[in-house]
Amino acid sequence: MEQNIQTHYGKVSIPVVRAGQPESGGLTHFRINTRYINNTTQIVRAKLRSGLEMSFPAVPSRTNHSHDRQFLVRKELVVGPTCVTPMRDYLQSLDENISAELNAFRQVYLKVYDDVYRFGTARELSCVIEFMFTEGDLQKNAGIFYHDELDTLFKFGPEAFMQAHPNSAEGRKRKTTAAADALRSEYGFIYWIELIDNLGKEGNRFVSICNQVYQIAAKADKNRADGVYIVSSAATNGTLNPNETVTEFKSFEDAERDNGLYRTYVLAASNGDIAGLRKKELQDQIHANEVERQKYLREKQQHDAEMEEKNRELKNLEHERMLTNRALDDLKRNQEFMADVQRLHLKDQMEKKSTDRKDTSELIKFLPTILAGVGTLLMAWKALRTTQ
C-alpha cells in the first residue's frame, strides 16, 4: 500500500511500513537514527518542524548526581557503502563557514573514514553526534527553547506546549500574524498577500482593490509550500467589527475563485467577467462621448454667446465711428464755412477800404473846384447883402 504525498516537486509515492515489518526498498545509501534520552528529573517535550510533538518521561540517572541529570539527543548517521567515498569528497570540499553540527560530523566522519576505509573495506560507515543539555540548560528561558542545529523546539517541565515550532507551518503563521497584528494596530486595516511559487509554474497574479488593479509578484521560499498566503483584518458583517487578524492559506485556484487573484490584468479588472468588462468599457466610452458632446455644446454655446457679444460691441463701435465721422464732417464743414466767411469778410473789408481810398482820392481831386465854388457862392451872397 502506498501513499501519494504532494510536494514542491510534484507527487511522490511513499511506501507505508506496517508495525513489525522490516523496511524494504533496496540498499540504504544514507540514514539518520535519532535517540532521545531523558536522565533529568522532569518530563521533556520536543516538537519537530512537521508539527510532531513527542514527550520523554523522566528516567533519572542512577547516580543521582546533578551533573548526570542530563537530556541527550544522540544522532547516528549511517552512510551506505556506495556513498562513503562521495560523502568524504563532499565534506573535504567544505570550508569552515558551516554549521557546528555539520562541522562536527565532518571531523568525526573524516577521522572514521581514515581509520576504517583506508584499506578499502566496503561496508557502512557510521558516526554518532551527541547533543547534551543539563537541567540548568533546560530551565533557561522559562524552560522552553529552540535548538537551531537540531531544528527542534524543546520544553522542560510537565506543562503542555503552547508554542509552535518557529519553522513549522503553524509557527510561520503565528509569526506572520504577530507582524500583521503590529501593522493593524498601527494603521487600523491591513490586507497582505504573498504568492509562493517555488518552481515558477504559477507566475504573478493581479488583484483589484478599491477599483485599482495591482500586480503581486510570486516568489520562491523553500520553507513554505506553494500557494497563496493571505493575512488581513477580519471582515465585518456591517454591525460587528472584530478586532483581530485572519491568516489563510489557499491554492492558486481557490484564491482566484475566492479572492479574485487572476493571471491577467484584464481578468482582475473585470473580476473574471471579461464580457461584463467589455460592456462596461463600451458604456464608459458612450458616457465619455456624451460628456465630451455636452462639453462641446457648452463650449459652442459659450463661444456663440461671446461672438454675439463681440458682434454687438462691433456694431456699437461702428455706430460710434459713424457718429464720430459725421461729427468730424460737420466740424470740417463748419470750419470750411467759417473760413469762407472770414475770407469773404476780409475781402469785403479790403474792397471797402479800396473804395474808401478811391472816394477820398476823388474828393481830394475835386476839392479845389468845390472850394472855389464855395468861395464864389460866399462872395455872391456877400455882394447880395451889400446891395440890399
Secondary structure as GFF3:
##gff-version 3
##sequence-region A 1 388
A	DSSP	beta_strand	2	7	.	.	.	ID=ss1
A	DSSP	beta_strand	10	15	.	.	.	ID=ss2
A	DSSP	beta_strand	30	38	.	.	.	ID=ss3
A	DSSP	beta_strand	44	48	.	.	.	ID=ss4
A	DSSP	beta_strand	53	56	.	.	.	ID=ss5
A	DSSP	three_ten_helix	66	68	.	.	.	ID=ss6
A	DSSP	beta_strand	70	79	.	.	.	ID=ss7
A	DSSP	three_ten_helix	81	83	.	.	.	ID=ss8
A	DSSP	alpha_helix	84	93	.	.	.	ID=ss9
A	DSSP	alpha_helix	100	116	.	.	.	ID=ss10
A	DSSP	three_ten_helix	117	119	.	.	.	ID=ss11
A	DSSP	beta_strand	125	134	.	.	.	ID=ss12
A	DSSP	alpha_helix	135	143	.	.	.	ID=ss13
A	DSSP	beta_strand	144	147	.	.	.	ID=ss14
A	DSSP	beta_strand	152	156	.	.	.	ID=ss15
A	DSSP	alpha_helix	169	187	.	.	.	ID=ss16
A	DSSP	beta_strand	191	196	.	.	.	ID=ss17
A	DSSP	beta_strand	205	209	.	.	.	ID=ss18
A	DSSP	beta_strand	212	216	.	.	.	ID=ss19
A	DSSP	beta_strand	218	219	.	.	.	ID=ss20
A	DSSP	beta_strand	227	233	.	.	.	ID=ss21
A	DSSP	beta_strand	245	250	.	.	.	ID=ss22
A	DSSP	alpha_helix	252	259	.	.	.	ID=ss23
A	DSSP	alpha_helix	265	270	.	.	.	ID=ss24
A	DSSP	alpha_helix	274	387	.	.	.	ID=ss25
###
